[in-house]
Amino acid sequence: MDAVVQSFVAGFPVLLTHFSVTIAMLILGVTIYIWITPHKDVALVREGNVAAAISLSGAVLGLAIPLAMSMSVSANVADIVIWGILTLAIQLIAFRLADLLLRDLSTRIEAGEVAAALLLSAIKLAVAAIAAAAVSG
């Protein structure tokens, strides 16, 4: 039992550090995503816009999935930060490409067009799954 306690005492600070850094990266990523999108996701969600909620949910999950995978395979905080920045960039590029594909995506989300938001969310999650697999090697 002593080995278990020692393992916990040694590992718990590392867990807290990795978890905290990953959550901070997620918050930063979501903040940047909200800042660069032409529509105002949070305001639209507060108004009850389901399309905006779907789109923003896809963004949060799309950022969290590769960050979680990064954390699971990282040896240190620097790994989490480096891969986190890369996966954030990939997700933002995916949004821009989807915007080009769907044309006037922000306008459609503002109008509450659920079909566009669902497709965008699926694209974000698909890209996140692929990025997570790539990060895990």
N, C-alpha and C positions, 0 to 999 in steps of 0.2 A: 504494500500500500504506500510505502514511503516513496517509491519510484514514481507512482502515479501523481502524488502531491508535488514532487519535485518537477515533474514534467509540466504540470499545470502552472506552477509558479514561474517556470522558465518560459512557457509558451503563451501565457495570457497577455503579457505586455505586447508581444509580437502580434497576436490576434487583434488587440485593440488598435494598435498602430496601423496595421494593414486595413482593417475595417474602416477606421476613421479617414485614412487617406482615400480609400475607394469611395466612400460616401461623399467626401469633399470633391472628388473628381466628378462624381455624378451630379452633384449640385452645380458645379461650375459648368459642366456640359449642358445641362438643362437650361441654365441661365443664358449661356451663349446661344443656344438654339432658339430660345424665346426672343432674345435680343435681335437675332439676324433674320428671323422670319418676318415677312411683310405684315402678316396679320397679328393681332394681339390675342394670343392663345388664352391666357389667363382671364382676361376681360370677357372674351367670348364664352369661356366655360362658366364663368360666374353668371352670365346672362342665360345660361341653359342651352348653349349651342352644342348639340351632341356631336356634330362633325368635328368641331374643335377639340372636344374631349377625347374623341377617338384618335385624332391626329397627335395630340400632345401625349396621350397614353402610349402610343406607338413610339414616340420619340424617347420617352422616359425608359421604356423597356428596351428599346433599341440601343440606348446608351448603357443601360445597366447590364445587359447580357454579356457583351464583350468585356466590360470592366470586371464582372464577376469571374469570368474565365481567366482574365489576366491575373487577378488576385490569386486564383487557385493554383496557377503555375509559376508565379513570381517568387523569386528567392529574396527579394528585398523591395523597399519602397520605390526605389528608382525604377525598377521594372514596371511597377504598377503605373507610375506617372508617365513613363515613356509610351507604354502600350495604350494607356488611357488617352493620351493626346492623339495618338495615331487613330484609334477607333473613333474618337470624337470627330476628327477630320473626315474619316470615311463616311460617317453618318450624315454630316453636313453636306458632303458632296452628293450622297444618295438623295437627300432632300432636293437639292438643286436639279439633279437629273430627272427626278420624278416630276418636279415642277415643269420642266421643259416638255416631258412626255404628256402630262395631263393638261397643260396650258391653263394659265390663270388659276393655279391651284389655290392660292391664298384667297382669291375672290370667291372661289367655289366653297371653300371652308367657311368663310364669313357668311355666305348665303345658307349655310347649314346643309350642304350637299354631302350626305352620308356616304354615298358610293365613292366619291373621290377620296374622302377621308379614310375609308376602309382600305382602298387600294394603296394609298400612301402609307398607311400603318403596316400593311402586309409587306410592302417594299422595305420599310425600315426594319421590320423584324427579320426578314429574309437576309438582308445585308448584315444585320447584327449576328445572326446565326453563323453566317459564313466568316465574318470577321472573328468571331469567338473561336471557331475551329482553326482559323489561320493562326491566331495568337497562341493557341494551345499546342501548336506544332504538330 
